[in-house]
């Protein structure tokens, strides 16, 4: 998003994007239901939980096709796999991370009842203290939490089972009833996002300069900023040929995992909420022009 803004892609579509902050206890889907937001970024579990609650929502674009969530331990921990967490205490960055831990344990035949969980909260020093004091053996969270741990001197090791992270994350979701009303806006938004995502793969130094200007607080430690970029770039680079493409098989896999661990009760036909009508417009741009844009930006600003 930062790259798309810096290169003027949202402005080219006549759009100004406003971001809404959220407390960790507020489900992001609430922004849709109360009318505060036109689009929400939801991960797989949140999407299915909303659908199971009877909300009529549509997933229109997979902004991230790899999940940033997972389970980590200190780099020098004797724990090599989540199956060694039985009987131990696992920290959750927030309540939402319980589902991440549940799915990770289920992937190896374990159950969340076999571990003790405690919400440790956000913030690098808070997370680091949980490991330094030995109050938790592992932490379930996401990329920003891992970067924050590293910034506070904690080297970590990811023990998330292979395959668990290969799921849709932070997909763009709308209220289905607003699709026609928002169609033109949505087309411009996802096209600008796709162009920004592509541009971000082209020049690491330029992306560093853009993010340093946009969020200088994330660059108080130089390595923190680069760790964030290096972690975020692959998450925002699609595994599909087209940016944002929807993968029914991946959504079926997420659903099966959530049903197995009891997060949702009944299966849902994925064709009822996956709407790929915006994927074509999202990819209607000339990659050579984007390449020229970021080269020009670098020449002008660096």
Residue frames relative to the residue before (quaternion, step in Angstrom):
aa qw qx qy qz dx dy dz
X 1.0000 0.0000 0.0000 0.0000 0.00 0.00 0.00
X 0.6358 0.5326 -0.3317 0.4495 3.58 0.96 -0.85
X 0.6646 0.4987 -0.3073 0.4639 3.58 0.92 -0.89
X 0.6473 0.5175 -0.3203 0.4589 3.60 0.95 -0.84
X 0.6508 0.4996 -0.3190 0.4746 3.58 1.01 -0.73
X 0.6715 0.5125 -0.3003 0.4430 3.59 0.89 -0.95
X 0.7272 0.4072 -0.2353 0.5000 3.58 1.05 -0.74
X 0.5411 -0.6859 0.3646 0.3222 3.58 1.27 0.16
X 0.3689 0.7728 -0.4660 0.2226 3.58 1.20 0.26
X 0.6415 0.4874 -0.3410 0.4844 3.63 1.00 -0.64
X 0.6381 0.5250 -0.3217 0.4622 3.57 0.99 -0.83
X 0.6171 0.5508 -0.3449 0.4436 3.59 1.03 -0.76
X 0.7082 0.4267 -0.2491 0.5043 3.58 1.14 -0.64
X 0.5199 -0.6551 0.4037 0.3709 3.57 1.29 0.08
X 0.5601 0.6224 -0.3628 0.4091 3.56 1.21 0.50
X 0.0939 -0.7211 0.6798 0.0946 3.49 -1.31 0.56
X 0.2407 -0.8055 0.5304 0.1091 3.56 -0.58 1.16
X 0.1288 -0.7786 0.6120 0.0509 3.54 -0.86 1.03
X 0.2361 -0.7811 0.5668 0.1135 3.57 -0.78 1.06
X 0.2315 -0.7654 0.5870 0.1264 3.56 -1.01 0.85
X 0.3292 -0.7297 0.5589 0.2162 3.59 -0.77 0.97
X 0.1263 -0.7972 0.5871 0.0619 3.55 -1.18 0.53
X 0.4429 -0.6256 0.5648 0.3056 3.52 -1.14 0.67
X 0.6050 -0.6011 0.3723 0.3661 3.57 -1.05 0.69
X 0.6654 0.5203 -0.3095 0.4368 3.59 1.15 -0.49
X 0.6336 0.5318 -0.3278 0.4564 3.59 1.28 -0.19
X 0.3757 -0.7149 0.5339 0.2504 3.63 -0.63 1.03
X 0.5026 -0.6791 0.4411 0.3028 3.57 -0.81 0.97
X 0.5826 0.5934 -0.3785 0.4063 3.59 1.11 -0.58
X 0.5419 0.6247 -0.3996 0.3956 3.59 1.21 -0.44
X 0.5781 0.5890 -0.3767 0.4206 3.59 1.12 -0.57
X 0.6521 0.4957 -0.3106 0.4823 3.57 1.11 -0.67
X 0.7118 0.4872 -0.2745 0.4251 3.55 0.76 -1.04
X 0.7356 0.3941 -0.2496 0.4912 3.60 1.05 -0.63
X 0.5567 -0.6690 0.3553 0.3411 3.57 1.30 0.17
X 0.4595 0.6979 -0.4480 0.3179 3.60 1.22 0.14
X 0.7979 0.2028 -0.0930 0.5600 3.59 1.12 -0.64
X 0.4232 -0.6750 0.5441 0.2633 3.54 -1.22 0.57
X 0.7842 0.1381 -0.0323 0.6041 3.56 1.12 -0.79
X 0.0809 -0.7667 0.6326 0.0732 3.56 -1.10 0.68
X 0.3307 -0.6980 0.5918 0.2305 3.54 -1.20 0.57
X 0.0248 0.8137 -0.5763 0.0711 3.56 -0.48 1.22
X 0.3711 -0.6873 0.5652 0.2655 3.54 -1.13 0.61
X 0.7610 -0.4037 0.2517 0.4410 3.56 -1.29 0.08
X 0.6932 0.4738 -0.3031 0.4507 3.62 0.71 -0.98
X 0.6484 0.5123 -0.3283 0.4575 3.60 0.92 -0.84
X 0.6409 0.5324 -0.3262 0.4465 3.57 0.98 -0.85
X 0.7025 0.4600 -0.2716 0.4702 3.56 0.84 -0.96
X 0.6166 0.5362 -0.3535 0.4553 3.59 1.03 -0.67
X 0.6524 0.5029 -0.3134 0.4724 3.58 1.01 -0.79
X 0.6480 0.5129 -0.3145 0.4670 3.58 0.99 -0.83
X 0.6708 0.4914 -0.2994 0.4678 3.56 0.96 -0.83
X 0.6438 0.5012 -0.3167 0.4838 3.58 1.20 -0.45
X 0.6085 -0.6045 0.3342 0.3906 3.58 1.29 0.07
X 0.4584 0.6752 -0.4657 0.3421 3.60 1.22 0.15
X 0.3030 -0.7405 0.5737 0.1754 3.57 -0.98 0.87
X 0.1633 0.7911 -0.5578 0.1905 3.53 -0.04 1.37
X 0.2265 -0.7594 0.5962 0.1289 3.54 -1.29 0.45
X 0.2971 -0.7048 0.6167 0.1861 3.54 -1.06 0.86
X 0.1067 -0.8506 0.5148 0.0130 3.58 -0.53 1.17
X 0.8055 0.0599 0.0070 0.5895 3.62 1.19 -0.34
X 0.2769 -0.7435 0.5848 0.1691 3.58 -0.89 0.94
X 0.2297 -0.8103 0.5262 0.1171 3.56 -0.07 1.29
X 0.7722 0.0886 -0.0583 0.6265 3.56 1.12 -0.69
X 0.1990 -0.8124 0.5413 0.0863 3.56 -0.74 1.05
X 0.6629 0.3396 -0.3025 0.5948 3.53 1.33 0.33
X 0.4306 -0.7157 0.4846 0.2598 3.56 -0.84 0.90
X 0.3650 -0.7352 0.5253 0.2244 3.60 -0.92 0.85
X 0.5835 0.6029 -0.3661 0.4025 3.57 1.28 -0.25
X 0.2006 0.7771 -0.5849 0.1171 3.54 -1.23 0.44
X 0.4625 -0.6395 0.5336 0.3039 3.54 -1.33 -0.33
X 0.0346 -0.8105 0.5847 -0.0081 3.57 -0.83 1.00
X 0.1815 -0.7340 0.6424 0.1249 3.52 -1.37 0.41
X 0.6282 -0.4850 0.4071 0.4522 3.62 -1.19 0.19
X 0.6186 -0.5953 0.3678 0.3573 3.56 -1.03 0.79
X 0.7363 0.4042 -0.2345 0.4895 3.60 1.07 -0.68
X 0.3848 0.7367 -0.4767 0.2863 3.60 1.26 0.24
X 0.4825 -0.6557 0.4997 0.2960 3.55 -1.17 0.61
X 0.5547 0.6105 -0.3870 0.4122 3.59 1.28 -0.27
X 0.1531 -0.8182 0.5527 0.0397 3.55 -0.69 1.14
X 0.7995 0.1258 -0.0293 0.5866 3.58 1.20 -0.50
X 0.6085 -0.5675 0.4012 0.3830 3.57 -1.20 0.47
X 0.5848 0.5816 -0.3933 0.4062 3.60 1.14 -0.36
X 0.6321 0.5119 -0.3335 0.4765 3.60 1.29 -0.12
X 0.5245 0.6556 -0.4002 0.3673 3.59 1.28 0.12
X 0.4326 0.7064 -0.4635 0.3146 3.62 1.23 -0.21
X 0.8173 0.2121 -0.1894 0.5011 3.55 -0.87 1.04
X 0.6528 0.5027 -0.3114 0.4734 3.59 1.28 -0.08
X 0.4802 -0.6453 0.5110 0.3031 3.58 -1.32 0.24
X 0.1190 -0.7875 0.6041 0.0291 3.55 -0.85 1.06
X 0.3395 -0.7460 0.5412 0.1882 3.56 -0.86 0.97
X 0.1885 -0.7363 0.6387 0.1202 3.54 -1.12 0.77
X 0.4567 -0.6743 0.4955 0.3021 3.58 -0.81 0.93
X 0.7649 -0.0849 0.0499 0.6366 3.57 1.11 -0.76
X 0.7163 -0.4345 0.3139 0.4469 3.57 -1.28 0.17
X 0.6141 0.5843 -0.3510 0.3977 3.59 1.06 -0.72
X 0.6481 0.5489 -0.3237 0.4169 3.58 1.14 -0.53
X 0.4359 0.6821 -0.4673 0.3555 3.58 1.25 0.00
X 0.6430 0.5245 -0.3257 0.4531 3.59 0.99 -0.83
X 0.6162 0.5463 -0.3419 0.4528 3.59 1.03 -0.76
X 0.6788 0.4785 -0.2845 0.4789 3.56 0.89 -0.96
X 0.6317 0.5517 -0.3291 0.4339 3.56 0.97 -0.87
X 0.6874 0.4755 -0.2777 0.4736 3.57 0.88 -0.99
X 0.6387 0.5345 -0.3303 0.4442 3.59 0.98 -0.82
X 0.6745 0.4785 -0.2943 0.4789 3.59 0.94 -0.86
X 0.6477 0.5318 -0.3199 0.4418 3.56 0.95 -0.85
X 0.6031 0.5928 -0.3503 0.4027 3.58 1.10 -0.70
X 0.7543 0.3187 -0.1965 0.5394 3.59 1.17 -0.51
X 0.6396 -0.5670 0.3122 0.4147 3.54 1.26 0.40
X 0.5346 0.6261 -0.4059 0.3967 3.56 1.25 0.26
X 0.2986 -0.7345 0.5790 0.1902 3.55 -1.34 0.08
X 0.5621 -0.6371 0.4119 0.3294 3.54 -1.04 0.79
X 0.5780 0.5878 -0.3779 0.4214 3.60 1.17 -0.45
X 0.6017 0.5783 -0.3551 0.4212 3.57 1.24 -0.30
X 0.7298 0.3383 -0.2211 0.5514 3.59 1.27 -0.21
X 0.3918 -0.6586 0.5771 0.2822 3.53 -1.30 0.32
X 0.1395 -0.7999 0.5796 0.0687 3.59 -0.88 0.90
X 0.0102 -0.7695 0.6385 -0.0054 3.52 -1.20 0.66
X 0.3940 -0.6967 0.5439 0.2521 3.58 -0.98 0.85
X 0.1999 -0.8194 0.5314 0.0793 3.56 -0.55 1.20
X 0.4887 -0.6829 0.4221 0.3415 3.59 1.23 -0.31
X 0.5592 -0.6146 0.4562 0.3185 3.52 -1.36 0.19
X 0.6013 0.5804 -0.4217 0.3518 3.54 -1.33 0.06
X 0.5599 -0.6595 0.4025 0.2994 3.52 -0.87 1.03
X 0.6909 0.4712 -0.3090 0.4529 3.64 0.73 -0.95
X 0.6362 0.5356 -0.3263 0.4493 3.58 1.02 -0.81
X 0.6830 0.4755 -0.2806 0.4782 3.55 0.89 -0.96
X 0.6509 0.5236 -0.3200 0.4471 3.57 0.94 -0.87
X 0.6493 0.5251 -0.3241 0.4446 3.60 0.97 -0.83
X 0.6023 0.5696 -0.3603 0.4278 3.57 1.06 -0.71
X 0.6869 0.4413 -0.2727 0.5091 3.58 1.07 -0.74
X 0.6607 0.5275 -0.3214 0.4265 3.59 0.90 -0.92
X 0.7274 0.4207 -0.2339 0.4891 3.57 0.99 -0.83
X 0.4345 -0.7300 0.4345 0.2992 3.55 1.28 -0.14
X 0.3627 0.7487 -0.4885 0.2633 3.59 1.17 0.46
X 0.7681 0.1515 -0.1191 0.6106 3.58 1.24 -0.38
X 0.4107 -0.7102 0.5198 0.2383 3.55 -1.19 0.62
X 0.7793 0.0529 -0.0056 0.6244 3.56 1.23 -0.53
X 0.2151 -0.7564 0.6005 0.1449 3.55 -1.29 0.31
X 0.2216 -0.7382 0.6236 0.1305 3.53 -1.04 0.90
X 0.2665 0.7561 -0.5512 0.2313 3.54 -0.67 1.11
X 0.4967 -0.6438 0.4918 0.3113 3.57 -1.09 -0.73
X 0.8134 -0.3322 0.1920 0.4371 3.53 -1.37 0.16
X 0.6745 0.4849 -0.3413 0.4397 3.67 0.69 -0.87
X 0.6366 0.5297 -0.3265 0.4555 3.57 1.08 -0.70
X 0.6475 0.5106 -0.3244 0.4634 3.58 1.01 -0.78
X 0.6424 0.5117 -0.3227 0.4704 3.58 1.00 -0.81
X 0.6491 0.5185 -0.3152 0.4588 3.57 1.00 -0.83
X 0.6234 0.5276 -0.3379 0.4677 3.60 1.03 -0.73
X 0.6678 0.5038 -0.3019 0.4572 3.56 0.89 -0.93
X 0.6455 0.5283 -0.3167 0.4516 3.58 1.05 -0.79
X 0.7197 0.3984 -0.2365 0.5171 3.56 1.23 -0.46
X 0.6809 -0.5692 0.2615 0.3794 3.51 1.16 0.72
X 0.5712 0.5791 -0.3922 0.4295 3.59 1.22 0.28
X 0.2102 -0.7519 0.6131 0.1204 3.55 -0.66 1.08
X 0.1428 -0.8300 0.5387 0.0236 3.56 -0.79 1.00
X 0.2053 -0.7403 0.6258 0.1349 3.51 -1.39 0.28
X 0.3631 -0.7437 0.5268 0.1939 3.56 -0.83 1.03
X 0.0764 -0.8072 0.5848 0.0250 3.60 -0.76 1.05
X 0.3028 0.7609 -0.5169 0.2492 3.59 1.21 0.42
X 0.4976 -0.6692 0.4502 0.3192 3.64 -0.76 0.93
X 0.5646 -0.6069 0.4445 0.3395 3.54 -1.04 0.82
X 0.7549 0.3621 -0.2835 0.4676 3.54 -0.93 0.92
X 0.5976 0.5802 -0.3670 0.4141 3.58 1.10 -0.64
X 0.7108 0.4589 -0.2618 0.4643 3.58 1.00 -0.83
X 0.6008 0.5750 -0.3644 0.4191 3.60 1.21 -0.27
X 0.4786 0.6440 -0.4410 0.4022 3.54 0.74 1.12
X 0.6207 -0.5408 0.3927 0.4100 3.61 -1.17 0.42
X 0.0108 0.7838 -0.6203 0.0265 3.54 -1.05 0.81
X 0.8419 0.1016 -0.0805 0.5238 3.56 -1.08 0.69
X 0.1916 0.7724 -0.5691 0.2070 3.54 0.69 1.14
X 0.4702 -0.6500 0.5081 0.3134 3.57 -1.17 0.54
X 0.0494 -0.8060 0.5875 -0.0515 3.53 -0.75 1.17
X 0.0797 -0.7876 0.6104 0.0272 3.57 -1.05 0.81
X 0.5494 -0.5273 0.4994 0.4132 3.54 -1.31 0.11
X 0.5098 -0.6836 0.4244 0.3043 3.58 -0.70 1.06
X 0.6562 0.5448 -0.3166 0.4152 3.59 0.98 -0.81
X 0.6925 0.4653 -0.2761 0.4772 3.61 1.23 -0.33
X 0.3596 0.7730 -0.4724 0.2235 3.60 1.26 0.01
X 0.7022 0.4544 -0.2871 0.4669 3.63 0.73 -0.97
X 0.6404 0.5474 -0.3150 0.4369 3.56 0.98 -0.88
X 0.7857 0.3517 -0.1520 0.4857 3.57 0.93 -0.95
X 0.3654 0.7957 -0.4554 0.1610 3.58 1.25 -0.21
X 0.6888 0.4777 -0.2985 0.4564 3.61 0.79 -0.96
X 0.6477 0.5124 -0.3097 0.4713 3.57 0.98 -0.86
X 0.6676 0.5135 -0.3015 0.4470 3.56 0.91 -0.92
X 0.6244 0.5384 -0.3447 0.4488 3.59 0.96 -0.81
X 0.6841 0.4790 -0.2878 0.4688 3.57 0.89 -0.92
X 0.6456 0.5418 -0.3190 0.4334 3.55 0.99 -0.85
X 0.7266 0.4257 -0.2690 0.4674 3.60 0.73 -0.99
X 0.6033 0.5320 -0.3748 0.4610 3.62 1.10 -0.50
X 0.6549 0.4980 -0.3128 0.4745 3.60 0.94 -0.87
X 0.6371 0.5273 -0.3249 0.4589 3.58 1.00 -0.83
X 0.6568 0.5158 -0.3114 0.4535 3.59 0.92 -0.92
X 0.6540 0.5069 -0.3153 0.4647 3.57 0.95 -0.85
X 0.6497 0.5082 -0.3145 0.4698 3.57 1.00 -0.78
X 0.6457 0.5215 -0.3166 0.4592 3.57 1.01 -0.84
X 0.6583 0.4917 -0.3155 0.4747 3.57 0.99 -0.79
X 0.6511 0.5253 -0.3183 0.4458 3.58 0.91 -0.92
X 0.6464 0.5507 -0.3204 0.4199 3.58 1.04 -0.79
X 0.6402 0.5191 -0.3337 0.4574 3.61 1.20 -0.33
X 0.6473 0.6100 -0.2907 0.3526 3.56 1.23 -0.45
X 0.8246 0.0629 0.0307 0.5613 3.59 0.98 -0.81
X 0.2936 -0.7985 0.5015 0.1572 3.58 -0.10 1.31
X 0.6636 0.5138 -0.3165 0.4422 3.60 0.91 -0.86
X 0.6484 0.5080 -0.3200 0.4680 3.59 0.99 -0.78
X 0.6384 0.5121 -0.3250 0.4739 3.58 0.99 -0.82
X 0.6218 0.5392 -0.3379 0.4566 3.58 1.03 -0.75
X 0.6706 0.4934 -0.2976 0.4672 3.57 0.93 -0.89
X 0.6483 0.5234 -0.3200 0.4508 3.59 0.98 -0.82
X 0.7057 0.4535 -0.2756 0.4694 3.57 0.84 -0.94
X 0.5989 0.5588 -0.3609 0.4459 3.59 1.08 -0.64
X 0.6777 0.4733 -0.2889 0.4830 3.58 1.04 -0.76
X 0.7043 0.4853 -0.2698 0.4424 3.58 0.98 -0.83
X 0.8037 0.0804 -0.0098 0.5894 3.59 0.97 -0.86
X 0.0887 -0.8530 0.5120 0.0487 3.61 0.53 1.15
X 0.5834 0.5938 -0.3821 0.4012 3.61 1.14 -0.52
X 0.6454 0.5095 -0.3234 0.4683 3.58 1.20 -0.46
X 0.7008 0.4471 -0.2545 0.4942 3.58 1.30 -0.14
X 0.3100 0.7512 -0.5284 0.2458 3.59 1.16 0.42
X 0.7078 0.2031 -0.1779 0.6528 3.52 1.29 -0.49
X 0.4808 -0.7087 0.4359 0.2765 3.57 -0.55 1.16
X 0.6926 0.4881 -0.2953 0.4415 3.56 0.83 -0.96
X 0.5700 0.5846 -0.3782 0.4362 3.58 1.15 -0.59
X 0.6654 0.5107 -0.3030 0.4525 3.57 0.90 -0.92
X 0.6915 0.4676 -0.2879 0.4693 3.56 0.89 -0.90
X 0.6137 0.5392 -0.3540 0.4553 3.59 1.05 -0.68
X 0.6415 0.5235 -0.3227 0.4585 3.55 1.01 -0.82
X 0.6610 0.5001 -0.3062 0.4682 3.58 0.92 -0.90
X 0.6920 0.4858 -0.2911 0.4477 3.57 0.83 -0.96
X 0.6659 0.4794 -0.3046 0.4837 3.59 1.15 -0.52
X 0.7069 0.4857 -0.2608 0.4431 3.55 1.02 -0.84
X 0.6043 0.6101 -0.3700 0.3546 3.60 0.96 -0.79
X 0.7058 0.4332 -0.3056 0.4699 3.65 0.76 -0.82
X 0.5958 0.5649 -0.3738 0.4315 3.60 1.11 -0.54
X 0.7489 0.3972 -0.2031 0.4901 3.56 1.05 -0.77
X 0.5761 0.5300 -0.3875 0.4869 3.57 1.30 0.17
X 0.4062 -0.7598 0.4421 0.2495 3.61 -0.51 1.10
X 0.3962 -0.6689 0.5689 0.2680 3.52 -1.27 0.51
X 0.6217 0.5040 -0.3282 0.5018 3.56 1.31 -0.27
X 0.6429 -0.5270 0.3784 0.4072 3.57 -1.23 0.30
X 0.7605 0.3131 -0.1717 0.5423 3.57 1.02 -0.81
X 0.5291 -0.6159 0.4782 0.3348 3.56 -1.11 0.70
X 0.8538 0.2010 -0.1534 0.4551 3.53 -1.03 0.91
X 0.3857 0.7595 -0.4713 0.2286 3.60 1.24 -0.14
X 0.3910 -0.7274 0.5224 0.2124 3.55 -1.05 0.83
X 0.1779 -0.7984 0.5728 0.0534 3.57 -0.95 0.95
X 0.2995 -0.7933 0.5014 0.1718 3.60 -0.05 1.25
X 0.6336 0.5423 -0.3457 0.4301 3.61 0.95 -0.81
X 0.6566 0.5075 -0.3131 0.4617 3.59 1.00 -0.81
X 0.6536 0.5015 -0.3128 0.4727 3.58 1.03 -0.76
X 0.6058 0.5342 -0.3487 0.4754 3.58 1.11 -0.65
X 0.6441 0.5284 -0.3157 0.4541 3.57 0.99 -0.84
X 0.6413 0.5139 -0.3214 0.4705 3.58 0.94 -0.88
X 0.6579 0.5279 -0.3073 0.4405 3.54 0.93 -0.97
X 0.6527 0.5176 -0.3165 0.4537 3.59 0.91 -0.89
X 0.6423 0.5203 -0.3239 0.4602 3.58 1.00 -0.80
X 0.6921 0.4877 -0.2836 0.4503 3.58 0.90 -0.92
X 0.6259 0.5177 -0.3380 0.4754 3.57 1.05 -0.68
X 0.6576 0.5370 -0.3124 0.4261 3.56 0.95 -0.91
X 0.7467 0.3684 -0.2246 0.5062 3.59 1.03 -0.74
X 0.5638 -0.6608 0.3576 0.3430 3.59 1.28 0.18
X 0.3933 0.7220 -0.4848 0.2984 3.59 1.22 0.31
X 0.7647 0.0860 -0.0755 0.6342 3.57 1.15 -0.60
X 0.4873 -0.7313 0.4233 0.2205 3.56 -1.12 0.70
X 0.8303 0.1175 -0.0183 0.5445 3.58 0.91 -0.83
X 0.5321 -0.6399 0.4453 0.3303 3.60 -1.05 0.68
X 0.1950 -0.7585 0.6143 0.0968 3.52 -1.23 0.64
X 0.4786 -0.6507 0.5073 0.3004 3.58 -0.98 0.87
X 0.3978 -0.7582 0.4599 0.2354 3.60 -0.46 1.18
X 0.5932 0.5802 -0.3761 0.4124 3.60 1.13 -0.47
X 0.6101 0.5743 -0.3537 0.4157 3.60 1.22 -0.33
X 0.7986 0.2506 -0.1566 0.5243 3.61 1.16 -0.32
X 0.6044 0.5086 -0.3786 0.4824 3.63 1.21 -0.08
X 0.0169 -0.8067 0.5876 -0.0610 3.57 -0.56 1.22
X 0.1144 -0.8474 0.5177 0.0286 3.59 -0.23 1.27
X 0.3503 0.7802 -0.4694 0.2198 3.60 1.21 0.28
X 0.6850 0.4742 -0.2912 0.4702 3.61 1.20 -0.36
X 0.5012 0.6844 -0.4246 0.3165 3.60 1.21 -0.25
X 0.6171 0.5407 -0.3460 0.4552 3.59 1.02 -0.71
X 0.6963 0.4509 -0.2798 0.4832 3.62 0.73 -0.99
X 0.6158 0.5697 -0.3523 0.4148 3.61 1.03 -0.71
X 0.7561 0.3696 -0.1895 0.5059 3.57 1.14 -0.61
X 0.4755 0.6601 -0.4423 0.3775 3.57 1.25 0.30
X 0.5052 0.5977 -0.4836 0.3920 3.55 0.27 1.27
X 0.4745 -0.6665 0.5089 0.2676 3.55 -1.26 0.56
X 0.3788 -0.7558 0.4861 0.2216 3.58 -0.47 1.18
X 0.6035 0.5581 -0.3617 0.4398 3.59 1.08 -0.65
X 0.6369 0.5196 -0.3280 0.4656 3.60 1.05 -0.71
X 0.6359 0.5115 -0.3299 0.4745 3.59 1.03 -0.76
X 0.6292 0.5329 -0.3295 0.4599 3.57 0.99 -0.81
X 0.6598 0.4941 -0.3023 0.4786 3.58 1.01 -0.80
X 0.6244 0.5627 -0.3350 0.4258 3.57 1.04 -0.77
X 0.7218 0.4271 -0.2754 0.4699 3.58 0.79 -0.92
X 0.5949 0.5459 -0.3669 0.4620 3.59 1.13 -0.55
X 0.6527 0.5048 -0.3043 0.4760 3.57 1.02 -0.82
X 0.6313 0.5337 -0.3343 0.4526 3.58 1.00 -0.84
X 0.6664 0.5039 -0.3133 0.4516 3.55 0.88 -0.90
X 0.6525 0.5259 -0.3146 0.4459 3.57 0.94 -0.89
X 0.7061 0.4706 -0.2513 0.4656 3.56 1.04 -0.82
X 0.8174 0.3297 -0.1211 0.4566 3.55 0.93 -0.90
X 0.7504 0.3618 -0.2209 0.5072 3.62 1.16 -0.21
